Structure formats: structure tokens, C-alpha cells
Amino acid sequence: MADKSEKTKARLPRGFADRSAEDIRAVEKMMATIRSVYELYGFEPVDQPMIEYTDALGKFLPDQDRPNEGVFSFQDDDDQWLSLRYDLTAPTARFVAENFDKLPKPYRSYRSGWVFRNEKPGPGRFRQFMQFDADTIGTPGVAADAEMAMMMADVMEALGIKRGDYVIRVNNRKVLDGVLEAIGLGGEDNAGRRLTVLRAIDKLDKLGPEGVRLLLGPGRWDGGKEGEGDFAKGAGLNDTQAEAVLLATARNGQAAQDASVNANAVYQEGVGELATIEALVRAAGYGEDRIVMDRSVVRGLEYYTGPVFEAELLAEIPNDEGQIVRFGSVGGGGRYDGLVSRFRGEPVPATGFSIGVSRLMTALKNLGKIDTSDVIAPVVVLVMDKDTESLGRYQKMVADLRAAGIRSEMYLGGAGMKAQLKYADRRGSPVAIIQGGDERAKGELQIKDLIEGSRLSAEITDNAEWRAARPAQVTVAEGELVAEVKKILAAQAEERAK
């Protein structure tokens, strides 16, 4: 007998989550809708592996000198660093660069899959999560960016999110790049400080202007007060620099107040591209109730080079704990003209959008927009006798039901009838099939409507009445099995529809 003290403790790693059948079906249903919109726009499916060479992913996460910081990495047998992908965009850039001459340009594709971040886990912050991306590679004009914003608005509505409950926010990273250049943060020497600024502005919704001001300056404690939680080092901007950044990225801000910023060529180029995108989406019939130009959108990753966008849910939605919250961003993206170019040494313009699958699914489920109740649990054929002949008859029943398109299974455990019925109930099975020796001798079987039986049992308290009623249970000839089960399932469906 094994020593219980030596048994392995079952435990889920922090930052990861198990998924139930209901969650998986909800995600698949949601993704089928998203996929239909992507296909409608002419995008084609493609997929890349979860592991890439670390240098192919690029150095866009913190602590660039340590491959394991920000990503999960390891070395193969020839000492090359490999990493689990942290998003779907960098692998796409590698794929396009490697197959550049064979692919049509522009190359329009979509993909979904798991991504991994070696970050500190917390509530709603996971180390493994799913994304669903669409990208257009090879189009230099902002018409491709305008199309991304329109497609995401269409995705929201295809998922049943009505206007007023979502918005697609659009900005241009050149606006912020121009501001940073004007206040003295241009050039490679300031790349780290620029990334800190980007990530600070990306927290405007969460921390507000004053919290972001601290991150732009000396830094901020997670708890809001000195000594509370972890300390996030700031970008080290002075008050004048921080004010210029906050003015230029204020939500719905129209122009920078600093003369040097207004005179910056990169800033003005970004403003002009925003105006073009706005003109294109308005011409296509997408009003401000769907797509808005918003200077506060920056996106946290460094590889964005132009227009950036976010899909935000505005509705107040109960979370998994029943608290009413604003879910905020459920997807985002932008132009990343430098990613493919890294591999080819020539300009390759690209733009794309990524949906946070788990976050959006949670919001839709809590809004009641994802319904998986149409998935019927399997009919269970009980095993009353275990001799080979009886087992063969039970298997034949299951085969007949499956041939008729009815989900079904033969009980494969070792329990008796009472425990088998409890199993069927726990599975949520709509029907149980019972055939003992007496029924088999007569060429009959019993069909138990478990849904109706459960309802009736709540209304019957007397044992004699229960025995007399035999609720929702009928005896039929073996040849009538499929027809009777179909009849019961149809009645259950009709009841659910009421």
C-alpha cells in the first residue's frame, strides 16, 4: 500500500486556469462568430507554433538582457534560446518574412491561440491566455487601419453588443512619439524611458491622470501610498515634460498646448493620419457611436509605429463574483511597420487587431450573449447485467441512438442502478435507458425522462404515490427506442423554449 505522505499534491500553477466544458463551448461559439466577420472581410486562416526563437520574437518586453524576463524561455540542445510566444503578432511577422515571396501582398490573415506572459499573476491577470488576431501586411496607407477599426465594430455587433455598450477608440502613436521627441526623449538612448511612458499612459483608465503623473515622474506604489505594495519605477520626467504628455494624451484632446510639440513633424503626421482615418470611417457610415478618435489610446507594446486602436465595453456588467464593473478594453492593436522589416531589411508595412478571448467571453457570458444551453448532455444506457451478451445489447442501443444523431453513452463504471442514475443526473442527462433481465426476456426496455422525472419528484412526497405514478418513465419495445427518445427530447426542447 502506498504511503499517503508521499503522494503528490494536486495544485494548479499560479496564473493559469482550468476550463470547463461550458467555458470551452462558449469560447468556440464566440470565436465562430468572430471568424465569420473576419472571413466576410476577406481574411484567411493561418497558424504558427507556440514556440519561436527568442530573437525572432524581438526584445519588446522588460529587462531585455534576461531572456526569461517577460517570456517563458529555455535553451535547446545547441544552446539557442527558444520562447513561448507572448502574442500572435511577432510569430506572424516571422512567418510572413520567411514566406514573403510566396504570399500575396497585401497578405490578409487571421489566427487564434494561446499566448504566454512570464509576469506576476493577479486577479484577472493570467500567464496563459487566448488571443484571436487579424492582420493586413503590405499596405502602407491608413485605409487598412480604418478597415481594422470598422471590422472590430462589426465584430462587437455580430456578438450581440448593441451600440452604446461598446466603442472602438483610435489614436496614432506618432502623436505621442512627436510629443516625446519634442520634450527631449527621442533617440535610442531614451528607448527605455519611452516604453515606461507608454505603459504609464496605458494605465490612464485604471489610475487616472494623477496616478499616471507619478508613473511619468518618480514612480508609484501599487497601494497608492508610500510603502503600500510594490514600487513601480517612473520614467523620470520633470513636471513640464509630464504635463506635455498628459495634455497630448487627454481623452478627446484635439491639440497639444506646447508650441514645440505643435511644431513637431512626427506629431503633425500622426494628427493628419488620424484625420484621414476619421474621414474614411465616417464615409463608410461608422459614426461616433461606434468609432471615435481618442488621444488617450497608446497601447503598451513598443513595436507599434502608427495608428493604434482599442475595443472597449462601456456597459456595466456583473463579473464572476456578481459585482457590477466596467470591463473596459477587450481587444486592441495597431500598425507595426517594423516587425517584418527586422527580418528583411526593407520596409514592410503591417497593421492588425487582437481580441482578448477569455476577457471578452466572460463579458459576453455575464451579459447573457453567449448561450450554450442548446448543447444536450448524452442519453445514458444503464448497465444492469455485465455478461457479454447483455453488454452487446447495450452497445447496440447506444449505436442505434448515435446513428440517429443522438448523443449517448453506455455506463462504463462499476456501480449499481441507483448510483448509475445518480451519475446520469450529475451529467445532466435528459434520458436514461434501462433494461434488466425481465425486460430483455420480453424484448422491451424502460425509458426514463430524467428532466420530467426531476420536476415531478419535487411535487410528490408520498412513497405510495411515487410508486403508483412512476413519473416520466415508459416501457417500449426495443425497436421503438430511437423514436421514443426523439419524442422525449423534442418535448424537453419545447419546454425549454417556453
C-alpha positions as CSV (number, residue, x, y, z in Angstrom):
1,M,0.0,0.0,0.0
2,A,1.4,3.4,-1.0
3,D,2.5,5.8,1.7
4,K,0.0,8.7,1.8
5,S,2.7,11.0,2.9
6,E,4.5,10.5,-0.4
7,K,1.5,11.4,-2.6
8,T,1.9,14.4,-5.0
9,K,-0.2,17.4,-4.0
10,A,-2.7,18.3,-6.8
11,R,-2.3,22.0,-7.4
12,L,-2.8,24.5,-10.2
13,P,0.1,26.7,-11.0
14,R,-0.5,30.4,-10.3
15,G,-1.5,32.5,-13.2
16,F,-3.1,29.6,-15.1
17,A,-6.7,28.3,-15.2
18,D,-8.6,25.1,-15.8
19,R,-11.5,25.3,-18.3
20,S,-14.9,23.6,-18.0
21,A,-16.9,22.1,-20.9
22,E,-19.2,25.1,-20.7
23,D,-16.3,27.6,-20.9
24,I,-14.9,25.8,-23.9
25,R,-18.2,25.6,-25.7
26,A,-18.8,29.3,-25.0
27,V,-15.4,30.3,-26.4
28,E,-15.9,28.2,-29.5
29,K,-19.3,29.7,-30.1
30,M,-18.0,33.2,-29.7
31,M,-14.9,32.5,-31.9
32,A,-17.1,31.1,-34.7
33,T,-18.9,34.5,-34.8
34,I,-15.7,36.4,-34.8
35,R,-14.3,34.1,-37.5
36,S,-17.4,34.7,-39.7
37,V,-16.7,38.5,-39.6
38,Y,-13.0,38.1,-40.4
39,E,-13.9,35.8,-43.3
40,L,-16.5,38.4,-44.5
41,Y,-13.7,40.9,-44.8
42,G,-11.6,38.5,-46.9
43,F,-9.1,37.3,-44.3
44,E,-7.8,33.8,-44.5
45,P,-6.9,31.4,-41.6
46,V,-3.3,30.6,-40.7
47,D,-1.4,29.3,-37.7
48,Q,2.1,29.4,-36.3
49,P,3.7,27.3,-33.5
50,M,3.6,28.3,-29.8
51,I,7.4,28.3,-29.6
52,E,9.7,30.6,-31.6
53,Y,13.4,31.5,-31.4
54,T,13.7,34.2,-28.8
55,D,15.4,36.7,-31.1
56,A,12.6,36.2,-33.7
57,L,10.0,37.4,-31.1
58,G,12.0,40.6,-30.6
59,K,13.0,42.4,-27.5
60,F,9.8,44.3,-26.7
61,L,9.3,43.2,-23.1
62,P,11.1,44.5,-19.9
63,D,14.6,43.5,-18.8
64,Q,15.9,42.9,-22.3
65,D,19.2,41.4,-21.1
66,R,17.4,38.4,-19.5
67,P,15.5,36.2,-21.9
68,N,13.4,34.7,-19.2
69,E,12.0,38.1,-18.0
70,G,8.6,38.7,-19.5
71,V,8.6,35.5,-21.6
72,F,9.0,31.8,-20.7
73,S,12.3,30.7,-22.3
74,F,14.6,27.8,-22.5
75,Q,17.7,26.6,-24.4
76,D,17.7,23.8,-26.9
77,D,20.5,21.2,-27.4
78,D,22.6,23.7,-29.5
79,D,22.3,26.4,-26.9
80,Q,19.8,28.6,-28.9
81,W,17.2,30.4,-26.8
82,L,13.6,29.4,-27.5
83,S,10.5,31.2,-26.0
84,L,6.8,30.6,-25.7
85,R,5.1,33.3,-27.8
86,Y,3.9,36.3,-25.8
87,D,1.5,37.4,-28.5
88,L,0.4,36.3,-32.0
89,T,1.8,39.3,-33.9
90,A,5.6,38.6,-33.6
91,P,5.2,35.0,-34.9
92,T,3.1,36.3,-37.8
93,A,5.8,38.7,-38.7
94,R,8.4,35.9,-38.7
95,F,6.1,33.7,-40.9
96,V,5.5,36.5,-43.4
97,A,9.2,37.3,-43.7
98,E,10.1,33.7,-44.1
99,N,7.5,33.1,-46.8
100,F,7.4,36.6,-48.3
101,D,7.9,35.7,-51.9
102,K,5.1,33.1,-51.9
103,L,2.4,35.2,-50.2
104,P,0.0,37.6,-51.9
105,K,0.5,41.2,-50.9
106,P,-1.3,42.6,-49.1
107,Y,-1.4,39.4,-47.1
108,R,-4.7,39.3,-45.1
109,S,-4.8,36.5,-42.4
110,Y,-6.3,35.6,-39.1
111,R,-5.3,33.2,-36.3
112,S,-6.2,32.2,-32.8
113,G,-4.2,30.5,-30.0
114,W,-2.7,30.6,-26.6
115,V,0.0,33.2,-25.6
116,F,2.2,33.3,-22.5
117,R,3.5,36.1,-20.3
118,N,6.1,35.4,-17.6
119,E,4.6,38.1,-15.3
120,K,3.3,38.4,-11.8
121,P,-0.2,36.8,-11.7
122,G,-3.1,38.5,-10.0
123,P,-6.9,38.8,-10.1
124,G,-7.9,38.7,-13.8
125,R,-4.2,38.6,-14.8
126,F,-3.1,35.3,-16.3
127,R,0.2,33.9,-17.5
128,Q,-1.6,31.9,-20.3
129,F,-4.5,33.4,-22.2
130,M,-6.0,33.2,-25.7
131,Q,-6.0,35.8,-28.4
132,F,-7.8,36.0,-31.8
133,D,-6.0,38.2,-34.3
134,A,-6.4,39.6,-37.8
135,D,-3.6,41.3,-39.7
136,T,-3.1,43.0,-43.0
137,I,0.6,43.0,-44.1
138,G,1.8,45.0,-47.1
139,T,-0.5,48.0,-47.1
140,P,1.2,51.4,-46.3
141,G,-1.8,53.6,-46.2
142,V,-4.1,54.2,-43.2
143,A,-7.1,52.8,-45.2
144,A,-6.0,49.4,-43.8
145,D,-6.1,50.8,-40.2
146,A,-9.5,52.3,-40.8
147,E,-10.7,48.9,-42.0
148,M,-9.4,47.3,-38.8
149,A,-11.5,49.7,-36.7
150,M,-14.6,49.1,-38.8
151,M,-14.2,45.3,-38.7
152,M,-13.9,45.4,-34.9
153,A,-17.1,47.4,-34.6
154,D,-18.8,44.8,-36.8
155,V,-17.4,42.0,-34.6
156,M,-18.9,43.7,-31.5
157,E,-22.3,43.9,-33.1
158,A,-22.2,40.4,-34.5
159,L,-21.7,39.2,-30.9
160,G,-24.9,41.0,-29.9
161,I,-23.3,44.0,-28.2
162,K,-25.5,46.9,-29.0
163,R,-24.4,50.5,-29.9
164,G,-23.8,52.5,-26.8
165,D,-22.4,49.4,-25.0
166,Y,-19.1,49.4,-26.9
167,V,-16.8,51.8,-28.7
168,I,-13.7,51.4,-30.9
169,R,-11.1,54.1,-29.9
170,V,-8.5,55.1,-32.4
171,N,-5.3,57.1,-31.9
172,N,-1.9,57.3,-33.6
173,R,1.4,56.5,-31.8
174,K,3.1,59.2,-33.9
175,V,1.2,61.7,-31.9
176,L,2.8,60.6,-28.7
177,D,6.2,59.9,-30.4
178,G,6.2,63.5,-31.6
179,V,5.5,64.7,-28.1
180,L,8.3,62.7,-26.6
181,E,10.7,63.8,-29.3
182,A,9.7,67.5,-28.7
183,I,10.4,67.2,-24.9
184,G,13.8,65.6,-25.4
185,L,13.0,61.8,-25.3
186,G,13.9,60.9,-28.9
187,G,16.7,58.6,-29.9
188,E,17.8,55.1,-29.0
189,D,19.3,56.3,-25.7
190,N,15.8,57.1,-24.4
191,A,14.1,53.9,-25.6
192,G,13.6,52.5,-22.1
193,R,12.1,55.7,-20.8
194,R,9.8,56.0,-23.8
195,L,8.5,52.5,-23.0
196,T,7.9,53.4,-19.4
197,V,5.9,56.5,-20.6
198,L,3.8,54.3,-23.0
199,R,2.9,51.9,-20.2
200,A,2.1,54.7,-17.9
201,I,-0.3,56.3,-20.3
202,D,-1.8,52.9,-21.0
203,K,-3.0,52.9,-17.3
204,L,-4.9,56.2,-17.6
205,D,-8.3,54.4,-17.2
206,K,-7.1,52.5,-14.2
207,L,-5.1,55.1,-12.3
208,G,-6.4,58.4,-13.6
209,P,-4.2,61.4,-14.5
210,E,-2.6,61.8,-11.1
211,G,-1.6,58.1,-10.8
212,V,-0.1,58.3,-14.3
213,R,1.6,61.6,-13.4
214,L,3.5,59.7,-10.7
215,L,4.5,56.9,-13.2
216,L,5.7,59.6,-15.6
217,G,7.8,61.1,-12.8
218,P,9.4,59.5,-9.8
219,G,7.3,56.3,-9.7
220,R,4.3,55.0,-7.8
221,W,3.5,52.5,-5.0
222,D,0.8,49.9,-6.0
223,G,-1.2,50.7,-2.9
224,G,-1.3,54.4,-3.7
225,K,0.7,55.4,-0.7
226,E,4.4,55.1,0.2
227,G,5.3,51.6,1.4
228,E,2.0,50.0,0.2
229,G,2.5,47.2,-2.2
230,D,5.3,47.1,-4.8
231,F,7.0,50.2,-6.1
232,A,6.9,50.9,-9.9
233,K,9.8,53.0,-11.0
234,G,8.7,56.0,-13.1
235,A,10.0,57.5,-16.3
236,G,11.8,60.3,-14.5
237,L,10.1,63.2,-16.4
238,N,10.1,66.6,-14.9
239,D,6.8,68.4,-14.3
240,T,6.8,70.3,-17.6
241,Q,7.5,67.2,-19.6
242,A,4.9,65.2,-17.7
243,E,2.3,67.9,-18.3
244,A,3.1,68.0,-22.0
245,V,2.5,64.2,-22.2
246,L,-0.8,64.3,-20.2
247,L,-2.1,67.2,-22.3
248,A,-1.3,65.5,-25.6
249,T,-2.9,62.2,-24.5
250,A,-6.0,63.6,-22.7
251,R,-9.1,61.7,-23.9
252,N,-10.8,63.5,-26.8
253,G,-7.9,66.1,-26.7
254,Q,-7.7,67.9,-30.1
255,A,-4.3,69.5,-30.0
256,A,-1.1,69.8,-27.9
257,Q,-0.7,73.1,-25.9
258,D,3.1,73.2,-26.2
259,A,4.4,75.2,-29.2
260,S,7.4,72.9,-29.7
261,V,5.0,69.9,-29.8
262,N,2.7,71.5,-32.3
263,A,5.7,72.3,-34.5
264,N,7.0,68.7,-34.4
265,A,6.8,67.0,-37.8
266,V,6.1,63.5,-36.4
267,Y,3.3,64.8,-34.2
268,Q,1.7,66.6,-37.2
269,E,2.0,63.5,-39.4
270,G,0.1,61.5,-36.7
271,V,-2.6,64.1,-36.4
272,G,-3.0,64.1,-40.2
273,E,-3.3,60.3,-40.4
274,L,-6.0,60.4,-37.6
275,A,-8.0,62.9,-39.7
276,T,-7.8,60.6,-42.7
277,I,-8.9,57.6,-40.7
278,E,-11.8,59.6,-39.3
279,A,-12.9,60.7,-42.8
280,L,-12.7,57.1,-44.1
281,V,-14.8,55.5,-41.3
282,R,-17.4,58.3,-41.4
283,A,-17.7,57.9,-45.2
284,A,-18.4,54.2,-44.7
285,G,-21.2,55.0,-42.3
286,Y,-19.5,54.4,-38.9
287,G,-20.5,57.2,-36.6
288,E,-19.0,58.4,-33.3
289,D,-21.4,56.0,-31.6
290,R,-19.2,53.2,-32.9
291,I,-15.7,54.6,-33.7
292,V,-14.1,57.6,-32.0
293,M,-10.7,59.3,-32.3
294,D,-9.2,59.3,-28.8
295,R,-5.7,60.7,-27.9
296,S,-5.5,58.6,-24.7
297,V,-5.1,55.3,-26.5
298,V,-1.4,54.3,-26.8
299,R,-1.1,50.5,-26.3
300,G,1.7,49.2,-24.1
301,L,3.9,47.3,-26.6
302,E,6.8,49.2,-28.1
303,Y,6.5,47.8,-31.7
304,Y,3.5,50.0,-32.7
305,T,4.5,52.7,-35.2
306,G,1.3,54.4,-36.2
307,P,-2.4,54.2,-35.7
308,V,-3.5,52.2,-32.6
309,F,-7.0,51.1,-31.6
310,E,-8.9,49.5,-28.7
311,A,-12.3,47.9,-28.4
312,E,-13.9,49.0,-25.2
313,L,-17.0,47.7,-23.5
314,L,-19.0,50.6,-22.0
315,A,-21.8,48.6,-20.4
316,E,-21.8,47.9,-16.7
317,I,-21.6,44.2,-16.4
318,P,-21.6,41.8,-13.5
319,N,-18.3,39.9,-13.1
320,D,-17.9,36.3,-11.9
321,E,-18.4,37.5,-8.3
322,G,-21.6,39.3,-9.2
323,Q,-20.0,42.8,-8.8
324,I,-21.1,45.4,-11.3
325,V,-17.9,46.5,-13.2
326,R,-16.8,48.2,-16.4
327,F,-14.9,45.6,-18.3
328,G,-13.1,48.2,-20.4
329,S,-10.8,47.0,-23.2
330,V,-11.4,43.6,-24.7
331,G,-9.1,43.9,-27.6
332,G,-6.6,46.2,-29.4
333,G,-4.0,46.6,-32.0
334,G,-2.3,48.9,-34.4
335,R,0.3,49.5,-37.0
336,Y,3.6,47.7,-36.6
337,D,5.7,48.6,-39.7
338,G,9.0,47.5,-38.1
339,L,8.3,43.8,-37.2
340,V,8.5,42.2,-40.6
341,S,11.2,44.7,-41.7
342,R,13.5,43.4,-38.9
343,F,13.9,40.2,-40.9
344,R,14.1,41.6,-44.4
345,G,16.0,44.9,-44.1
346,E,13.3,46.7,-46.2
347,P,10.1,48.5,-45.2
348,V,7.1,46.1,-44.9
349,P,4.0,47.9,-43.6
350,A,1.6,46.0,-41.4
351,T,-1.4,46.5,-39.2
352,G,-3.6,44.2,-37.0
353,F,-6.0,43.7,-34.2
354,S,-6.1,41.2,-31.3
355,I,-9.1,40.2,-29.3
356,G,-8.6,39.0,-25.7
357,V,-10.7,35.9,-26.0
358,S,-11.2,35.0,-22.3
359,R,-11.9,38.5,-21.2
360,L,-14.5,39.1,-24.0
361,M,-16.1,35.7,-23.4
362,T,-16.5,36.5,-19.7
363,A,-18.2,39.8,-20.5
364,L,-20.5,38.2,-23.1
365,K,-21.5,35.4,-20.8
366,N,-22.3,37.8,-18.0
367,L,-24.3,39.9,-20.4
368,G,-26.3,36.8,-21.4
369,K,-25.0,37.0,-25.0
370,I,-23.4,33.5,-25.0
371,D,-25.9,30.7,-24.6
372,T,-24.7,27.1,-24.5
373,S,-27.9,25.6,-23.3
374,D,-28.6,24.1,-26.7
375,V,-25.9,21.5,-26.0
376,I,-27.8,18.4,-24.8
377,A,-26.0,16.1,-22.4
378,P,-25.8,12.4,-23.6
379,V,-28.5,9.9,-23.1
380,V,-27.2,7.2,-20.7
381,V,-27.8,3.5,-21.3
382,L,-27.6,1.8,-17.9
383,V,-25.8,-1.5,-17.5
384,M,-27.9,-3.8,-15.4
385,D,-26.2,-7.1,-16.4
386,K,-22.5,-7.5,-17.2
387,D,-22.4,-10.7,-19.2
388,T,-21.0,-10.4,-22.7
389,E,-24.4,-10.9,-24.4
390,S,-26.1,-8.1,-22.3
391,L,-23.2,-5.7,-22.8
392,G,-23.5,-6.3,-26.6
393,R,-27.3,-5.4,-26.4
394,Y,-26.5,-2.2,-24.5
395,Q,-23.8,-1.3,-27.0
396,K,-26.3,-1.9,-29.9
397,M,-28.8,0.5,-28.2
398,V,-26.0,3.2,-28.0
399,A,-25.0,2.6,-31.6
400,D,-28.6,3.0,-32.8
401,L,-29.0,6.2,-30.9
402,R,-25.7,7.6,-32.2
403,A,-26.7,6.6,-35.8
404,A,-29.8,8.8,-35.3
405,G,-27.6,11.7,-34.3
406,I,-28.4,11.5,-30.5
407,R,-25.5,12.0,-28.1
408,S,-25.4,8.8,-26.0
409,E,-23.1,6.6,-23.9
410,M,-23.2,3.3,-22.2
411,Y,-22.4,3.5,-18.5
412,L,-18.8,2.2,-18.1
413,G,-18.4,2.3,-14.3
414,G,-18.9,-0.5,-11.8
415,A,-21.8,0.8,-9.8
416,G,-25.4,-0.4,-9.3
417,M,-28.6,1.1,-10.7
418,K,-29.1,3.8,-8.1
419,A,-25.5,5.1,-8.5
420,Q,-25.9,4.9,-12.3
421,L,-29.0,7.1,-12.2
422,K,-27.1,9.5,-9.9
423,Y,-24.3,9.6,-12.4
424,A,-26.8,10.4,-15.2
425,D,-28.2,13.1,-13.1
426,R,-24.8,14.6,-12.4
427,R,-24.1,14.5,-16.1
428,G,-27.3,16.4,-16.7
429,S,-28.5,13.6,-19.0
430,P,-32.0,14.1,-20.4
431,V,-32.9,10.4,-20.6
432,A,-31.8,7.0,-19.1
433,I,-32.3,3.7,-20.8
434,I,-32.9,0.7,-18.5
435,Q,-33.1,-3.0,-19.5
436,G,-32.8,-5.8,-16.9
437,G,-33.4,-9.5,-17.4
438,D,-37.2,-9.2,-17.2
439,E,-37.4,-6.5,-19.8
440,R,-34.9,-8.3,-22.0
441,A,-36.9,-11.5,-21.9
442,K,-39.9,-9.6,-23.2
443,G,-37.9,-7.7,-25.8
444,E,-38.7,-4.4,-24.0
445,L,-36.8,-1.6,-22.3
446,Q,-37.7,1.3,-20.0
447,I,-37.0,4.9,-20.9
448,K,-36.8,7.4,-18.1
449,D,-37.3,11.1,-18.8
450,L,-34.9,12.5,-16.2
451,I,-35.9,16.1,-16.7
452,E,-39.6,15.5,-16.3
453,G,-38.9,13.0,-13.5
454,S,-37.0,15.5,-11.6
455,R,-39.8,18.1,-11.9
456,L,-42.5,15.6,-10.8
457,S,-40.4,14.2,-7.9
458,A,-40.4,17.7,-6.4
459,E,-44.2,17.6,-6.4
460,I,-44.7,14.0,-4.9
461,T,-43.9,13.4,-1.2
462,D,-45.7,10.2,-0.5
463,N,-43.9,6.9,-1.3
464,A,-47.1,5.1,-2.3
465,E,-48.0,8.0,-4.7
466,W,-44.4,7.9,-6.1
467,R,-44.7,4.1,-6.8
468,A,-48.1,4.5,-8.4
469,A,-47.0,7.4,-10.6
470,R,-43.7,6.0,-11.8
471,P,-43.0,9.6,-13.1
472,A,-41.9,10.1,-16.6
473,Q,-41.0,6.5,-17.2
474,V,-42.3,4.4,-20.1
475,T,-41.8,0.8,-21.3
476,V,-41.5,0.3,-25.0
477,A,-40.4,-2.4,-27.4
478,E,-36.7,-2.5,-28.2
479,G,-37.4,-1.4,-31.8
480,E,-39.1,1.7,-30.6
481,L,-36.1,3.0,-28.7
482,V,-34.9,5.7,-31.1
483,A,-38.4,7.0,-31.9
484,E,-39.4,7.3,-28.2
485,V,-36.2,9.0,-27.2
486,K,-36.6,11.5,-30.1
487,K,-40.1,12.2,-28.9
488,I,-39.0,12.8,-25.3
489,L,-36.1,15.1,-26.4
490,A,-38.5,17.1,-28.6
491,A,-40.9,17.6,-25.7
492,Q,-38.0,18.7,-23.5
493,A,-36.8,21.2,-26.2
494,E,-40.4,22.6,-26.4
495,E,-40.5,23.0,-22.7
496,R,-37.2,24.9,-22.6
497,A,-38.4,27.2,-25.3
498,K,-41.4,28.4,-23.3
